[in-house]
Amino acid sequence: MPEKPVVTKDDIKQGLATVGLTAGDLVMVHSSLSALGYVEGGADAVIDALLETVGPEGTVVVPTFTWGEFHKAETAVLDLRNTGVKAEVGIIPETFRKRPEARRSTHICHSVAAIGPLADEVMGEGIRSFGEGSTFHQLYELDAWYLFLGATFNSCTELHAVEEYMQVP
């Protein structure tokens, strides 16, 4: 079995620059740490690379979904600080949401966490998952990037917003 490639924070920053992500951008990130190889510094290195690339004027958003845990529950309580997301969306969003500067939205199944000056604007109203007033509507309105970092297009949750707008059954 081949060894995983070693990836550094600088490698990630170079890759982000190659795809065109720059200072001031708003970016929604779907990610898989294990798909990147062996990342020196782990999830924190990935998060630092993202935040350094968009700079203090940019905003990074990650999914902090709890769909698997809550969607069939008769009652559920989302504790914004303590309800984990590692099993649902991975270690990068789990590590990101725990950072003191991260703001997390209140949607019971499709919350997100954000760091940056647009964090409040992308939160949405917490009622709809994908329609008008949702985080995903806000991301569209604010012309956000969608970045799949080690993840495939199958994880593109914005597609559900398109389905809702087009009234796909």
Backbone bond lengths (Angstrom), bond angles and torsions (degrees), N, CA, C in turn:
res aa  C-N    CA-C-N  psi(-1)  N-CA   C-N-CA  omega(-1)  CA-C   N-CA-C  phi
1 M - - - 1.456 - - 1.527 108.82 -
2 P 1.345 117.88 127.34 1.466 120.59 -177.67 1.526 111.08 -69.04
3 E 1.332 115.02 148.62 1.454 120.29 177.00 1.527 109.79 -74.18
4 K 1.318 115.25 151.27 1.467 120.15 176.89 1.524 109.09 -71.81
5 P 1.328 117.72 144.28 1.463 119.76 175.89 1.530 110.04 -67.27
6 V 1.320 115.73 148.55 1.456 121.00 176.12 1.526 107.92 -87.85
7 V 1.324 115.60 129.69 1.462 122.34 -177.52 1.529 107.89 -122.94
8 T 1.316 116.28 134.08 1.462 121.11 178.60 1.528 109.92 -106.93
9 K 1.320 115.23 168.11 1.465 120.16 175.53 1.525 109.94 -59.44
10 D 1.329 117.67 -40.14 1.467 120.25 178.85 1.526 111.68 -64.77
11 D 1.338 117.74 -36.10 1.473 120.67 175.46 1.529 110.20 -60.49
12 I 1.319 115.68 -43.38 1.465 120.18 -179.53 1.527 110.04 -65.34
13 K 1.327 117.04 -44.59 1.468 120.31 178.40 1.523 111.30 -60.64
14 Q 1.322 116.89 -39.49 1.463 120.30 178.13 1.527 110.18 -63.90
15 G 1.325 116.55 -42.46 1.465 120.47 177.37 1.521 112.28 -63.05
16 L 1.322 116.92 -40.71 1.469 120.60 178.29 1.527 110.46 -63.95
17 A 1.328 116.66 -40.50 1.467 120.15 177.21 1.527 110.64 -65.17
18 T 1.329 116.62 -38.07 1.465 120.64 -179.49 1.528 111.92 -62.05
19 V 1.335 116.80 -37.46 1.473 118.52 179.24 1.524 112.29 -82.17
20 G 1.343 117.06 -7.70 1.458 120.10 173.58 1.520 116.01 104.27
21 L 1.314 118.79 5.64 1.461 120.87 177.01 1.523 108.45 -71.23
22 T 1.334 117.01 131.02 1.460 120.81 -175.85 1.525 111.18 -137.28
23 A 1.317 114.37 175.89 1.459 121.84 178.27 1.524 110.06 -56.00
24 G 1.322 115.31 136.50 1.457 121.23 177.42 1.511 114.61 91.47
25 D 1.334 117.98 -9.03 1.465 120.17 -178.14 1.524 112.11 -72.71
26 L 1.315 114.47 153.37 1.466 124.03 170.45 1.517 105.86 -106.02
27 V 1.341 117.01 125.56 1.459 119.65 -174.20 1.526 110.86 -138.15
28 M 1.331 115.41 130.63 1.464 122.95 171.63 1.522 106.30 -96.51
29 V 1.339 116.68 126.06 1.461 121.32 -172.03 1.528 111.20 -116.42
30 H 1.322 115.67 119.71 1.464 121.94 167.69 1.525 105.55 -101.00
31 S 1.328 117.09 133.50 1.467 118.28 -168.90 1.518 113.27 -144.64
32 S 1.337 113.70 160.32 1.462 122.62 171.96 1.518 107.70 -143.72
33 L 1.312 116.35 108.84 1.461 120.30 -178.61 1.526 110.93 -61.79
34 S 1.310 117.70 -44.67 1.467 120.45 -176.13 1.525 112.18 -64.61
35 A 1.331 117.52 -28.28 1.464 120.48 179.83 1.530 112.44 -72.61
36 L 1.323 117.49 -16.67 1.461 120.95 -177.94 1.527 112.88 -82.30
37 G 1.324 116.81 -16.32 1.460 121.09 -174.36 1.512 108.75 109.67
38 Y 1.333 116.91 -153.85 1.459 120.78 174.47 1.521 106.83 -91.08
39 V 1.334 116.50 109.77 1.459 120.67 -178.10 1.526 108.76 -94.82
40 E 1.337 115.22 115.53 1.467 119.94 176.11 1.523 108.30 -62.33
41 G 1.320 116.19 121.50 1.463 120.20 -178.26 1.509 112.98 93.86
42 G 1.333 117.51 -5.14 1.460 121.95 174.76 1.517 114.30 60.93
43 A 1.330 115.45 -148.19 1.464 121.88 -175.96 1.525 111.66 -59.37
44 D 1.323 117.28 -36.70 1.469 119.40 179.69 1.524 112.09 -61.19
45 A 1.319 117.74 -36.41 1.468 120.81 178.40 1.529 110.35 -64.87
46 V 1.323 116.98 -40.14 1.473 121.23 178.55 1.530 109.55 -64.51
47 I 1.315 116.38 -47.06 1.476 121.21 -179.35 1.524 110.22 -62.73
48 D 1.330 116.89 -45.37 1.467 119.96 178.46 1.526 111.48 -60.43
49 A 1.330 117.25 -40.73 1.470 120.84 178.24 1.529 110.64 -61.29
50 L 1.320 116.38 -43.76 1.472 120.61 178.69 1.528 111.04 -62.75
51 L 1.330 116.64 -50.07 1.461 120.71 -177.17 1.521 111.73 -65.61
52 E 1.323 117.63 -38.71 1.466 120.62 178.23 1.523 110.89 -68.11
53 T 1.323 117.62 -34.47 1.465 120.53 -179.41 1.526 111.44 -68.62
54 V 1.332 118.06 -43.99 1.471 119.72 179.91 1.519 112.02 -82.64
55 G 1.332 116.47 -14.98 1.456 121.29 176.89 1.518 113.12 67.92
56 P 1.332 116.54 -179.56 1.466 120.39 -177.15 1.526 113.67 -66.17
57 E 1.335 117.27 -18.85 1.469 119.73 178.72 1.527 112.43 -91.62
58 G 1.324 117.92 -3.66 1.462 122.33 178.62 1.516 111.68 -101.65
59 T 1.331 115.82 168.44 1.463 121.65 -177.92 1.519 109.67 -133.93
60 V 1.334 115.70 132.49 1.465 122.55 176.60 1.530 107.98 -110.09
61 V 1.328 115.58 134.61 1.467 122.71 -179.57 1.524 107.67 -125.86
62 V 1.331 116.40 138.68 1.468 121.22 176.03 1.528 109.19 -131.81
63 P 1.333 116.92 151.53 1.468 118.70 175.46 1.524 110.36 -72.57
64 T 1.315 115.66 138.08 1.472 121.14 173.08 1.522 107.95 -126.68
65 F 1.321 114.22 52.66 1.461 121.38 -172.21 1.524 112.52 -70.37
66 T 1.317 113.78 148.13 1.461 122.30 175.86 1.529 109.82 -129.50
67 W 1.322 116.67 25.44 1.466 122.42 -177.75 1.522 111.40 -53.26
68 G 1.313 116.84 -50.60 1.460 120.71 -177.42 1.513 112.91 -59.94
69 E 1.319 116.05 -36.20 1.465 120.90 -177.62 1.527 112.45 -79.79
70 F 1.338 117.84 -36.67 1.458 120.85 -167.81 1.525 116.54 -111.75
71 H 1.328 120.76 -19.35 1.461 119.03 -166.94 1.521 114.55 -65.14
72 K 1.325 119.56 -23.81 1.466 121.18 178.31 1.530 112.61 -104.58
73 A 1.317 116.69 -0.44 1.464 120.39 -177.33 1.525 110.72 -72.84
74 E 1.329 116.30 139.81 1.466 120.15 175.40 1.512 110.75 -69.08
75 T 1.330 116.33 -37.65 1.463 121.91 174.46 1.524 107.52 -137.16
76 A 1.303 115.22 147.75 1.464 119.95 179.53 1.515 108.68 -151.12
77 V 1.303 115.30 149.27 1.463 121.34 176.41 1.522 107.21 -125.54
78 L 1.325 115.73 120.21 1.458 121.65 176.09 1.517 108.05 -93.86
79 D 1.306 116.35 109.72 1.455 122.49 175.16 1.525 105.93 -91.30
80 L 1.325 116.99 104.42 1.464 121.69 -172.12 1.519 113.52 -56.47
81 R 1.292 118.43 -30.85 1.464 121.53 -179.80 1.523 112.31 -87.19
82 N 1.324 118.55 -31.28 1.461 119.67 -168.39 1.526 116.44 -116.15
83 T 1.322 119.32 -15.50 1.462 119.89 178.34 1.524 108.33 -73.56
84 G 1.327 115.27 113.83 1.458 121.45 -176.44 1.518 113.41 -77.26
85 V 1.343 115.22 164.01 1.463 121.17 -177.23 1.525 113.15 -134.72
86 K 1.338 117.49 2.99 1.464 120.25 -174.21 1.521 112.26 -56.13
87 A 1.329 117.95 -44.82 1.465 120.58 -177.88 1.525 111.84 -64.80
88 E 1.314 117.32 -31.02 1.470 121.47 -176.04 1.526 112.81 -86.20
89 V 1.331 117.50 -48.48 1.469 119.97 -172.89 1.521 114.64 -126.23
90 G 1.313 118.41 -0.32 1.452 120.22 171.55 1.516 115.52 106.36
91 I 1.327 113.53 175.74 1.459 121.30 -174.15 1.527 113.27 -75.17
92 I 1.322 118.66 -28.54 1.469 119.41 179.54 1.529 110.22 -64.99
93 P 1.347 119.66 -53.61 1.470 118.99 176.34 1.532 113.32 -61.69
94 E 1.338 116.74 -35.58 1.465 119.71 178.92 1.525 110.51 -62.54
95 T 1.317 117.10 -43.40 1.468 121.63 179.33 1.523 110.72 -69.21
96 F 1.327 116.13 -41.20 1.468 122.89 -179.49 1.527 110.74 -60.06
97 R 1.345 116.66 -48.91 1.474 120.20 -174.70 1.519 112.36 -64.38
98 K 1.347 117.21 -22.15 1.465 121.49 -179.29 1.525 113.03 -83.23
99 R 1.311 117.42 -10.44 1.469 119.03 179.69 1.533 108.71 -66.64
100 P 1.330 116.19 139.97 1.472 119.15 -175.71 1.524 114.12 -59.47
101 E 1.325 117.63 -29.56 1.466 120.21 -178.22 1.525 113.20 -84.79
102 A 1.325 117.85 -5.81 1.473 120.87 -178.48 1.526 110.64 -74.24
103 R 1.308 115.07 139.06 1.467 123.20 174.38 1.517 106.49 -111.27
104 R 1.342 117.58 134.46 1.470 121.19 -178.49 1.514 110.01 -116.80
105 S 1.329 116.19 136.68 1.461 120.81 179.14 1.525 110.51 -75.68
106 T 1.320 115.94 168.64 1.462 121.10 -170.46 1.524 114.99 -101.66
107 H 1.317 118.98 3.49 1.462 118.44 -179.00 1.531 109.71 -63.17
108 I 1.316 117.78 131.94 1.460 122.42 -171.82 1.530 113.10 -63.74
109 C 1.325 118.82 -32.97 1.478 121.27 -178.87 1.521 113.68 -114.74
110 H 1.327 118.57 -28.37 1.460 121.77 -174.18 1.528 111.67 -122.78
111 S 1.324 115.93 51.28 1.462 119.38 176.97 1.533 109.25 -76.28
112 V 1.317 114.21 161.28 1.463 121.99 173.76 1.518 107.75 -133.09
113 A 1.327 116.19 161.73 1.455 121.54 170.73 1.515 107.55 -118.96
114 A 1.330 116.23 145.62 1.459 121.03 -177.93 1.516 110.27 -140.53
115 I 1.338 114.06 146.90 1.458 122.02 172.60 1.521 106.95 -130.77
116 G 1.327 115.39 126.56 1.460 120.66 177.98 1.509 111.18 137.16
117 P 1.328 116.61 173.41 1.461 120.91 -174.39 1.533 114.91 -64.74
118 L 1.341 118.37 -20.44 1.467 120.13 178.15 1.527 112.81 -96.41
119 A 1.327 117.35 9.39 1.465 120.80 -176.56 1.527 111.84 -54.77
120 D 1.309 118.21 -47.14 1.465 120.05 -179.67 1.521 111.86 -64.69
121 E 1.330 117.07 -37.64 1.466 120.33 -178.10 1.522 113.30 -68.50
122 V 1.325 118.40 -27.51 1.476 119.55 -178.22 1.526 113.01 -88.88
123 M 1.297 118.47 -4.69 1.465 120.77 -174.86 1.527 113.86 -65.08
124 G 1.309 118.53 -32.33 1.457 119.23 -176.16 1.517 110.80 73.59
125 E 1.330 116.20 -179.82 1.467 120.54 -175.46 1.514 113.73 -92.84
126 G 1.329 118.67 -5.18 1.445 121.06 174.97 1.517 116.20 82.17
127 I 1.330 117.83 3.15 1.468 120.87 -178.05 1.520 110.75 -98.46
128 R 1.309 117.11 -53.00 1.463 121.41 -178.02 1.529 110.76 -91.99
129 S 1.321 115.96 145.39 1.462 119.73 176.44 1.517 110.90 -74.06
130 F 1.336 116.77 -46.21 1.461 119.17 -170.08 1.528 114.88 -134.65
131 G 1.314 119.46 -13.35 1.460 121.71 -175.70 1.512 113.11 -81.97
132 E 1.328 114.00 -167.36 1.454 120.84 -179.00 1.534 110.22 -55.49
133 G 1.319 115.66 132.90 1.452 121.13 -178.45 1.522 113.92 93.32
134 S 1.327 117.12 -11.05 1.463 121.06 -179.77 1.529 111.10 -82.13
135 T 1.309 115.65 167.39 1.460 120.76 173.42 1.519 110.62 -55.43
136 F 1.315 117.31 -42.40 1.461 120.59 -175.48 1.517 111.56 -69.51
137 H 1.326 117.50 -30.77 1.459 121.33 172.68 1.532 109.28 -67.42
138 Q 1.330 116.12 -43.06 1.461 120.85 178.77 1.528 111.30 -61.43
139 L 1.326 116.62 -43.02 1.469 120.03 178.55 1.528 110.83 -60.33
140 Y 1.322 116.22 -40.76 1.466 120.36 177.23 1.534 110.35 -63.75
141 E 1.325 116.55 -48.67 1.464 121.29 -178.33 1.531 111.93 -60.69
142 L 1.324 115.95 -33.55 1.467 120.83 -178.21 1.530 112.65 -90.91
143 D 1.334 117.32 6.96 1.460 123.46 175.90 1.536 112.50 57.80
144 A 1.331 115.04 49.52 1.465 121.07 -177.53 1.524 111.95 -73.70
145 W 1.315 114.37 151.92 1.455 122.49 167.91 1.525 108.09 -76.15
146 Y 1.320 116.48 152.58 1.466 122.67 167.23 1.512 106.99 -119.11
147 L 1.313 116.31 120.76 1.453 121.99 -176.35 1.521 109.18 -117.89
148 F 1.323 115.82 128.36 1.456 122.22 176.27 1.522 106.67 -108.37
149 L 1.320 115.23 98.64 1.454 122.12 -173.99 1.524 108.52 -101.20
150 G 1.334 115.17 92.55 1.456 120.11 -175.05 1.515 112.44 79.74
151 A 1.310 117.52 0.37 1.471 122.96 179.45 1.526 108.53 -111.30
152 T 1.309 116.18 158.99 1.462 120.60 179.53 1.528 110.68 -98.32
153 F 1.310 115.68 171.25 1.461 121.29 178.67 1.528 111.54 -62.42
154 N 1.327 117.92 -18.72 1.467 120.92 176.89 1.520 112.33 -58.86
155 S 1.324 117.81 -20.12 1.463 120.53 179.53 1.530 112.71 -94.17
156 C 1.313 118.16 10.91 1.462 121.98 -176.52 1.530 111.04 -75.72
157 T 1.319 115.91 94.18 1.463 120.06 -178.50 1.521 112.60 -70.76
158 E 1.312 118.64 -21.39 1.467 120.47 177.97 1.524 111.08 -60.45
159 L 1.318 116.34 -25.19 1.465 120.42 176.84 1.526 111.46 -57.77
160 H 1.333 116.94 -33.70 1.465 120.42 178.39 1.533 110.98 -66.63
161 A 1.321 117.64 -32.43 1.463 120.50 175.79 1.523 109.98 -65.11
162 V 1.324 116.69 -42.29 1.467 120.54 177.32 1.525 109.67 -61.26
163 E 1.332 116.94 -44.29 1.465 120.63 177.94 1.530 111.05 -58.82
164 E 1.322 116.77 -41.45 1.458 119.56 -179.58 1.522 111.19 -67.14
165 Y 1.333 117.44 -44.08 1.466 120.85 178.21 1.528 111.97 -61.47
166 M 1.336 115.97 -38.23 1.467 120.94 -178.74 1.538 111.95 -85.61
167 Q 1.332 117.02 0.07 1.459 124.17 178.88 1.535 111.94 56.28
168 V 1.330 115.28 45.48 1.448 121.16 176.62 1.531 107.40 -71.79
169 P 1.334 117.08 128.96 1.477 118.40 -178.45 1.520 111.89 -66.60
